[in-house]
Every structure is written in C-alpha cells, then in structure tokens.
Amino acid sequence: MPDNLPILDSDVLNQLREDVGADAMPVLMDALRREFSTSFATIVSSLESGDLALLETTAHALKSSSASFGAARVSAVCLKLELAANAREDSAKIKQLIPQLEATVAEVSTIFGFNAS
C-alpha cells in the first residue's frame, strides 16, 4: 500500500457530499459503517473457509464503496485482497493483508466517528 495515499481524501468526501446533499450523508455514512463491519467479517470468514471467490467479490465491493467516501487506503488494501484472491494466491499470503485492512478500517472508522458510543 503506497504510504503517500491519504487515509481519507477529503476532496472525494466533499464531492460525495455535494453530489448527494448533506441531508443524505448520515444515511450513507451509516451504510458504510455497516459495510465495514460485515465486509471485514466476510473477508476473514471466507479466507478461513477457502472461499476465495467470495473474498474477491467482497473485497471488490468494499474497495469501491471505500473509494466513493475517499477512504483511499482502505480501497488500496481491498484492491490487493481482490487481486490476490482472483489469482488464487496462497491463503497465508492473503492472510498477511488482513491486519492492514483491519488497521485502515479502524482508522477511517475513528475519523468518521463510527467507534463513538
């Protein structure tokens, strides 16, 4: 993952806000919060079960939605996961990407206030 990628590209996020309107953002942010949680769990469980096709499609979907919100590093890690699953790389190699995904999702979640009570 390139270190020069921002954890959050505010220009992309601002463009999304402009495109959908500020009133729609809370609903979209809640959808992203839920997607972070469910997609991460699906990626981990599909890796454990050897279902690389499911891992690939889940990583692809999370890559796209993360990019839409400006979460550039999450999107970049998801791309790596997607490509590795598509190439049917060894699960040990794919598993090495999980901590990166977890850390970047956690960082973006904190920025967006998903972890707040």
C-alpha positions in Angstrom: 0.0 0.0 0.0 1.6 3.3 -1.0 2.3 5.4 2.0 1.5 8.5 0.1 -2.1 7.7 -0.1 -4.2 9.7 2.3 -6.2 7.7 4.9 -9.1 10.0 3.9 -9.2 12.1 0.7 -11.4 15.0 1.8 -11.9 16.2 -1.8 -13.6 12.9 -2.7 -15.7 13.0 0.5 -16.7 16.7 -0.1 -17.6 15.8 -3.7 -19.9 13.0 -2.5 -21.5 15.4 0.0 -22.0 17.9 -2.8 -23.4 15.2 -5.2 -25.9 13.7 -2.7 -26.6 16.6 -0.4 -25.7 17.0 3.2 -29.1 15.5 4.3 -28.3 12.2 2.7 -24.8 11.9 4.2 -25.9 10.4 7.6 -27.7 7.6 5.9 -24.8 6.9 3.6 -22.3 7.0 6.4 -24.4 4.5 8.4 -24.4 2.2 5.4 -20.6 2.5 5.1 -20.3 1.8 8.9 -22.3 -1.4 8.4 -20.4 -2.4 5.3 -17.1 -2.0 7.0 -18.3 -4.4 9.7 -20.0 -7.0 7.6 -17.4 -7.0 4.8 -14.5 -7.3 7.1 -16.2 -10.3 8.8 -17.0 -11.8 5.4 -13.4 -11.4 4.2 -12.0 -13.1 7.3 -14.5 -16.0 7.3 -14.2 -16.6 3.5 -10.4 -16.7 3.9 -10.8 -19.2 6.7 -13.2 -21.4 4.7 -11.1 -21.1 1.5 -13.9 -19.3 -0.4 -11.7 -17.1 -2.4 -14.5 -16.2 -4.9 -16.5 -14.7 -2.0 -13.4 -13.0 -0.7 -12.7 -11.5 -4.1 -16.3 -10.1 -4.6 -16.5 -8.8 -1.0 -13.1 -7.0 -1.3 -14.2 -5.6 -4.7 -17.4 -4.2 -3.2 -15.6 -2.7 -0.2 -12.9 -1.3 -2.5 -15.5 0.6 -4.5 -17.6 1.9 -1.6 -14.5 3.0 0.3 -13.2 4.9 -2.7 -16.6 6.6 -3.0 -16.1 8.0 0.5 -12.5 8.9 0.0 -11.1 6.1 2.1 -8.1 5.7 -0.2 -6.0 3.3 1.9 -8.9 1.0 2.7 -9.6 0.9 -1.0 -6.0 0.2 -1.8 -5.8 -2.8 0.7 -9.1 -4.1 -0.7 -7.6 -4.0 -4.2 -4.7 -6.1 -3.0 -7.0 -8.6 -1.5 -9.2 -8.7 -4.6 -6.2 -9.3 -6.9 -4.7 -11.9 -4.6 -8.0 -13.8 -4.3 -8.5 -13.6 -8.1 -5.0 -15.0 -8.6 -5.8 -17.7 -6.1 -2.7 -16.9 -4.2 -1.8 -18.9 -1.1 -4.1 -18.2 1.8 -1.1 -17.4 4.0 -0.1 -14.6 1.7 -3.6 -13.2 1.6 -3.9 -13.5 5.4 -1.0 -11.1 5.7 -3.2 -8.4 4.3 -5.9 -8.8 7.0 -4.1 -6.7 9.6 -3.6 -3.9 7.1 -7.3 -3.9 6.3 -8.3 -4.0 9.9 -6.0 -1.1 10.8 -7.1 1.1 7.9 -10.8 0.3 8.5 -10.3 1.2 12.2 -8.5 4.4 11.4 -11.3 5.5 8.9 -13.9 4.4 11.4 -12.4 6.6 14.1 -12.2 9.6 11.7 -15.9 9.1 10.8 -16.9 8.6 14.4 -18.1 5.0 13.9 -16.5 3.9 17.1 -18.2 6.5 19.2 -20.8 5.4 21.7 
